[in-house]
């Protein structure tokens, strides 16, 4: 991780779960971290978990990535305040359950899922890549995907979530090709976890005793892919808890 010391990492969905765990691990690794969240006060609260000497390297910014203007304003702020983006962790996501695709009146919920999990991810990546390209910096973009982005789990009422993550799988390869065509060595990685014990976990998973990962497991995987040599492209990393049934 030495090459990233002092570099700027942006983490979306930084208020809890994988996001907050990643913020803390990147700070410990010596990076300057911008944590984006709607509940920005929860990102601010992460300072108390950090060593005193590193707390000034955390910047908490309120941003709803389902809103393009929020994203554009945030990346303009980062450029003006910190110089640009070197690493982007696309972690923000929603899993809005309790409906089927064929249920009437579900349009708003479907759009909210896609706006966050797909459109917001692409816009954040676009702005981060433009920052990297402008400065001729070979940065890294990491998408927090899901095993549900490769196979539709046989779970009821999983609705549009799996489709949104399948989109992330395709977007990862599309970006890899586009970054190469632009003549850069910017990396893009998809990390696809199985069930994780976070606020997003369906309560039925716990009730059924389904094995889960911890948020820190994914944060450590992010550090692993960032620490690979410039010649190494970790394109897809799948992480399942031992005993997962799908």
C-alpha positions in Angstrom: 0.0 0.0 0.0 3.0 2.3 0.0 2.2 3.9 -3.3 -1.1 5.1 -1.9 0.2 6.9 1.1 -1.2 10.4 1.1 -3.3 9.7 -1.9 -7.1 10.5 -2.0 -9.7 7.8 -1.7 -13.4 8.4 -2.1 -15.8 5.9 -0.4 -19.5 6.1 -1.2 -22.0 4.8 1.3 -19.5 5.5 4.1 -21.9 5.8 7.0 -22.1 2.1 7.9 -21.2 -1.5 7.1 -18.6 -2.1 4.4 -18.3 1.7 3.8 -17.3 2.6 7.4 -15.0 -0.4 7.7 -13.3 0.6 4.5 -12.9 4.2 5.6 -11.1 3.1 8.7 -8.8 0.6 6.9 -7.8 3.2 4.2 -7.1 5.8 6.9 -4.9 3.3 8.7 -3.1 2.6 5.4 -2.1 6.3 5.2 -4.6 7.5 2.7 -6.7 10.7 2.8 -10.3 9.5 2.7 -13.5 11.3 1.6 -16.5 9.5 3.0 -19.7 10.2 1.2 -23.1 9.5 2.7 -26.6 10.9 3.2 -26.2 10.4 6.9 -22.9 12.4 7.0 -23.0 12.7 10.8 -22.3 9.0 11.0 -19.2 9.4 8.9 -18.1 12.3 11.2 -18.6 9.9 14.2 -16.0 7.5 12.7 -13.2 10.0 13.8 -13.5 8.6 17.4 -12.4 5.2 16.1 -9.3 6.6 14.5 -5.9 7.4 16.1 -5.8 11.1 17.0 -2.9 11.8 14.6 -4.9 10.5 11.6 -8.3 12.1 12.2 -7.7 15.1 10.0 -7.3 12.8 7.0 -11.0 12.0 7.1 -13.4 14.3 5.2 -17.1 13.6 5.7 -19.2 15.0 2.8 -23.0 14.8 2.5 -23.9 13.3 -0.9 -26.8 11.3 -2.2 -25.4 9.4 -5.2 -28.8 8.9 -6.7 -28.7 12.6 -7.4 -26.3 13.7 -10.2 -26.0 17.3 -9.0 -24.8 16.0 -5.5 -22.2 13.9 -7.2 -20.9 16.7 -9.5 -20.8 19.2 -6.6 -18.9 16.7 -4.5 -16.3 15.9 -7.1 -15.8 19.6 -7.7 -15.2 20.1 -4.0 -12.7 17.3 -3.9 -10.8 18.8 -6.8 -10.7 22.2 -5.3 -9.9 21.1 -1.7 -7.7 18.0 -2.3 -6.6 18.1 -5.9 -8.5 15.2 -7.3 -9.4 11.5 -6.8 -6.9 8.7 -6.9 -9.0 5.8 -5.7 -12.8 5.4 -5.8 -14.7 2.7 -3.8 -18.2 2.4 -5.2 -19.8 0.9 -2.1 -23.2 2.7 -1.8 -26.1 0.5 -2.7 -29.7 -0.3 -1.7 -31.6 -3.6 -1.5 -35.2 -2.6 -1.2 -37.1 -5.8 -0.5 -40.7 -6.9 0.1 -41.9 -6.6 -3.4 -41.8 -8.6 -6.7 -41.0 -7.3 -10.1 -44.5 -8.1 -11.3 -46.2 -6.3 -8.3 -48.3 -3.3 -9.3 -47.1 0.2 -8.2 -43.5 -0.6 -7.6 -42.0 1.8 -10.2 -40.6 4.3 -7.8 -38.8 1.6 -5.7 -37.3 0.1 -8.9 -36.0 3.4 -10.1 -34.5 4.2 -6.7 -32.6 0.9 -6.7 -31.2 1.5 -10.2 -30.4 5.1 -9.6 -28.3 4.2 -6.7 -26.8 0.8 -7.6 -26.2 1.5 -11.3 -26.6 5.1 -12.4 -24.9 6.6 -9.4 -22.0 4.1 -9.6 -21.4 5.0 -13.3 -21.5 8.8 -12.7 -19.1 8.5 -9.7 -16.8 6.4 -11.8 -17.0 8.8 -14.7 -16.0 11.8 -12.6 -13.2 9.9 -10.8 -11.8 8.6 -14.1 -11.8 12.1 -15.5 -9.9 13.4 -12.5 -7.3 10.6 -12.9 -7.0 11.2 -16.6 -6.6 14.9 -16.2 -3.7 14.4 -13.9 -2.2 11.4 -15.8 -2.6 9.3 -12.7 -3.1 5.6 -12.9 -5.7 5.2 -10.2 -8.1 2.4 -9.2 -11.9 2.1 -9.1 -13.4 -0.6 -7.1 -17.1 -1.6 -7.4 -18.7 -3.4 -4.5 -20.8 -5.9 -6.5 -22.4 -9.1 -5.1 -22.6 -12.8 -5.8 -26.1 -11.8 -6.9 -24.5 -10.0 -9.8 -23.5 -13.4 -11.3 -26.3 -15.7 -10.4 -29.9 -14.9 -9.3 -30.2 -16.4 -5.8 -33.3 -18.7 -5.3 -34.7 -16.3 -2.7 -38.2 -14.8 -2.8 -38.9 -11.2 -3.5 -35.3 -10.4 -4.6 -36.8 -8.2 -7.3 -34.5 -5.7 -9.2 -31.5 -6.0 -6.9 -29.9 -8.9 -8.7 -30.4 -7.2 -12.1 -28.7 -4.1 -10.8 -25.7 -6.1 -9.7 -25.5 -8.0 -13.0 -25.3 -4.5 -14.5 -22.3 -3.8 -12.3 -20.6 -7.0 -13.6 -21.0 -5.8 -17.2 -20.0 -2.2 -16.3 -16.8 -3.4 -14.8 -15.7 -5.1 -18.1 -17.0 -2.1 -20.1 -14.9 0.3 -18.1 -11.8 -1.9 -18.3 -12.0 -1.8 -22.1 -12.7 1.9 -22.1 -9.8 2.7 -19.7 -7.5 0.8 -22.0 -8.8 2.5 -25.1 -8.1 5.8 -23.5 -4.5 4.9 -23.2 -4.5 4.8 -19.4 -3.5 2.1 -16.9 -6.4 3.0 -14.5 -7.6 -0.3 -12.9 -11.2 -1.3 -12.2 -12.1 -4.2 -10.0 -15.4 -5.8 -9.0 -15.6 -7.4 -5.6 -18.6 -9.7 -5.2 -19.4 -10.7 -1.6 -21.9 -13.2 -0.4 -24.2 -12.4 2.5 -22.6 -9.8 4.9 -23.7 -9.1 8.4 -24.6 -5.4 7.9 -27.7 -3.2 8.2 -28.7 -4.3 4.7 -28.9 -7.9 5.6 -32.3 -9.3 5.3 -33.5 -10.3 8.8 -34.7 -13.6 7.3 -31.1 -14.6 6.7 -30.2 -14.4 10.3 -33.4 -16.1 11.3 -32.5 -19.0 9.0 -29.0 -19.2 10.3 -27.4 -18.5 6.9 -23.6 -17.9 7.3 -22.4 -14.4 6.8 -19.2 -12.4 6.2 -18.2 -9.4 8.3 -17.8 -5.9 6.8 -14.1 -5.9 7.7 -13.6 -9.0 5.5 -14.5 -6.9 2.4 -12.5 -3.8 3.6 -9.5 -6.1 3.8 -10.2 -7.4 0.3 -10.2 -3.8 -1.0 -6.8 -3.3 0.5 -5.6 -6.5 -1.1 -6.6 -5.4 -4.6 -5.2 -1.9 -4.1 -1.9 -3.4 -3.0 -1.3 -5.4 -6.1 1.6 -4.3 -8.4 0.7 -1.9 -11.3 1.0 -4.8 -13.8 -1.8 -6.8 -12.0 -5.5 -6.4 -12.8 -7.7 -8.1 -10.3 -10.8 -8.0 -12.4 -13.3 -10.0 -10.3 -12.9 -11.1 -6.7 -15.7 -13.3 -5.3 -15.8 -13.8 -1.5 -18.3 -16.2 0.1 -18.7 -17.2 3.8 -17.9 -20.8 4.4 -21.1 -22.9 4.0 -23.0 -20.5 1.9 -25.7 -22.4 0.0 -25.9 -20.4 -3.3 
